Amino acid sequence: MDFNEVVKARRSIRKYDADNRISEEWYYDLDMKQVLHSAGYYGCRYQRDSEGRTLETAYLDKDGNLTK
């Protein structure tokens, strides 16, 4: 499988906050099994300011814990 096939095979599930901004994003394959992002994490959580700008991105392991 080449890089383009891998990218097509990965899907993300997103959670949104009350202002309809992405608050979490998780990566899955076509069978809806969690997959590791090429950067080494399974998901990320975003902290935003009142204007909606991203202040911090937390990278998460398979269980939702911060990666090291």
Buried (B, 14 or more C-beta within 10 A) or exposed (E): EEEEEEEEEBEBEEEEEEEEEBBBBBBBEEEEEBBEBEEEBBBBBBEBEEEEEEEEEBBBBEEEEEBE
